[in-house]
């Protein structure tokens, strides 16, 4: 999918637990981007994707997270920002898309967040594996 098909999300305001163009949080951005790639992410809140028991319980039969060594388009990035978990989506060519309180949905260079990456995941619906 060309990145141009994601530009309508840029500037959508940040909203805690936001799930539509009225406002999105970081997980709302991930849900929408992956939806456009044909993958349905469940609407749930994570402390960390490393919380494997909780992840398995919540996602059983829905989504599989496959750890990656390097980014591919699209993939889910789990970051740690100011001590808190944060989700972003790698959209290719060295850029990620996420939501911040200050700017809402934005695209930024992955290099700015490289040291904050806690996990890189290929995401697919169970039925597509």
Buried (B, 14 or more C-beta within 10 A) or exposed (E): EEEEEBEEBEEBBBBEEBBEBEBBBBBBBBBBBBEEEEBBBEEEEBEEBEEEEBBEEBBEEEBBBEEBEEBEEBBBBBBBEEEEBBBBBBBBEEBBBBBBEEBBBBBBEBEEBEEBBEBBBBBBBEEEE
